[in-house]
Amino acid sequence: MRISEAQKLIRDIYGKRDRRRGVDRTVIHLGEEVGELFRAIRDGDPSSLREEFADVFAWLLSVADLLGVDLEGAFISRYGKGCPKCGNIPCTCPEV
């Protein structure tokens, strides 16, 4: 499934709710899911990791959709030719 297809799927499933909830409250849900992902990473539970990554991705798609951002297009534009800073694949920027 392409990112654009995933974004459409999430829009079809949750778009009406997301629009009623609004951007601010939807972003809060995204933040909560990121926190749950951090806990799953800390706990090292593979099934929780899969679920939390999926949830974070779904909420990210929802926020992007509410703001009119084509997430697939944005990603390709930013990273499609390599590192946005050095332009290389793999990145050759100095490590911080």
N, C-alpha and C positions, 0 to 999 in steps of 0.2 A: 504494500500500500504506500502510495506517495504521501508526502506531508500534506499536500493540498487535499487529497482524498480524506485523510484523517481529520483535517480542519472542517471539511464539509460534513463528515459524519458527526462530529461533536456539535456543529451548528444545528444539524437536523435533530439530534437527540436533545440538546440543552439550550439552543439558541433563544427560544422564547423566554425561558426562565432567566437566562443570563441577561437578556435585555431588561427584564423587569427588575432584576437585582441591581444592575448597573455595574460600571467599571470598578468603582472603589470597593464595593463589597466582594466582587469577583476576585479582585487582586488579593484581598484578605484571605480568601479561600486558597488561592495559589500559595500564599506565604505559609499557611497552615500545613498544606501538603508538603512543601519543601521541608518544614520542620519534621514531619513524619518520615520523610525520606532520610533526613539526618539520623534520626533514631534507628531506622532500619539498617543503615550503614554501620552505625555503632554496634548494633546487636548482631549483625552478620547473618540474619535470617534470609536465605535465598528467596523464599516465597514472598516474604514481606518486601524485599527489594524490588522484585518484579512488579508487585502491586503498586508500590509507592512511586516507582519510576513512571508507570503508566498513568497514575493519578496526576503527577506533576505535569506530564506531557499534555494530558487532557485539559487541565486548568490553564496551562500556557496557551494552548490552542484557543480556548474560550476567550481569554483576555485579548489575544491578537485579533480574533474575529470581531469582538466588540469595538476594537479600535480601528477596524478596517485594514489591518495589516495582513497581507498574504505572507504567511510565515515561510512557506517554501521559497517564494521569490526573494524574500529578505535574506534568507540563509544563503541561497545561491549567489545573490548579489554580494554578500559580505565575504563568504568563504569559498565560493565556487572556483576561484583561481589560486587558492592557497591561503597562506597566512595573510591577513589584512595589512599587517605592518611590513613584513619583508617580502611577501609575495611568493615564498617558497613552499614546496611540499617535499619533505617535512620542513617545518619552521626552523629557521636558523637564527632567530632573534636571540640575543644574549639572555640567559636565564637570570631571573631576579632572585 
